[in-house]
């Protein structure tokens, strides 16, 4: 199972960001529940990034599955 999605993985970042638009088009079987979060994320320029929550995804990168 799975679905192909192209996005940038920043291996030096503690988080990977997924847009609401991309999340909306994921098949239901691939769409984990978004959980509430009390963290704040800032962009490289220092601006706060509005976030809806967090979810855990399995990602296949270079043939290896990671969470």
C-alpha positions as CSV (number, residue, x, y, z in Angstrom):
1,X,0.0,0.0,0.0
2,X,0.9,3.6,-0.1
3,X,0.7,6.5,-2.5
4,X,3.4,8.4,-4.3
5,X,3.9,12.0,-3.2
6,X,6.8,14.3,-4.0
7,X,8.0,16.6,-1.3
8,X,11.3,18.0,0.2
9,X,12.7,16.2,3.2
10,X,14.9,18.3,5.3
11,X,17.0,15.8,7.2
12,X,18.3,18.5,9.5
13,X,14.9,19.6,10.7
14,X,12.9,18.2,13.6
15,X,9.7,18.3,11.6
16,X,8.5,17.8,8.1
17,X,5.6,20.0,7.0
18,X,2.7,18.8,4.9
19,X,0.3,21.3,3.4
20,X,-3.5,21.1,4.0
21,X,-4.0,20.7,0.3
22,X,-1.8,17.7,0.1
23,X,-3.3,16.1,3.2
24,X,-6.8,16.6,1.7
25,X,-6.0,14.6,-1.4
26,X,-4.4,11.6,0.3
27,X,-6.5,8.4,0.1
28,X,-8.3,7.7,3.4
29,X,-6.3,4.6,4.0
30,X,-3.1,6.7,3.9
31,X,-4.4,9.6,6.0
32,X,-3.5,9.3,9.7
33,X,-5.6,11.3,12.2
34,X,-4.3,14.8,12.9
35,X,-3.6,15.2,16.6
36,X,-3.7,18.4,18.6
37,X,-0.3,20.0,19.4
38,X,0.7,22.7,21.7
39,X,4.0,23.5,20.0
40,X,4.9,26.6,17.9
41,X,7.0,26.4,14.8
42,X,8.9,29.3,13.4
43,X,10.1,29.7,9.8
44,X,13.7,30.5,8.9
45,X,12.7,34.2,8.9
46,X,11.4,33.9,12.5
47,X,7.7,34.1,11.6
48,X,5.3,31.8,13.4
49,X,3.9,29.1,11.1
50,X,0.2,28.3,11.7
51,X,-0.2,24.5,12.3
52,X,-3.3,22.4,12.5
53,X,-1.6,19.5,14.4
54,X,0.7,16.6,13.9
55,X,0.5,13.1,12.4
56,X,2.8,10.2,12.0
57,X,3.5,9.0,8.4
58,X,5.6,6.2,7.1
59,X,7.9,7.5,4.4
60,X,9.8,5.5,1.8
61,X,13.1,7.2,0.9
62,X,15.6,5.6,-1.4
63,X,13.9,2.3,-0.9
64,X,14.0,2.4,2.9
65,X,10.8,2.9,5.0
66,X,11.2,5.3,7.9
67,X,8.7,6.8,10.4
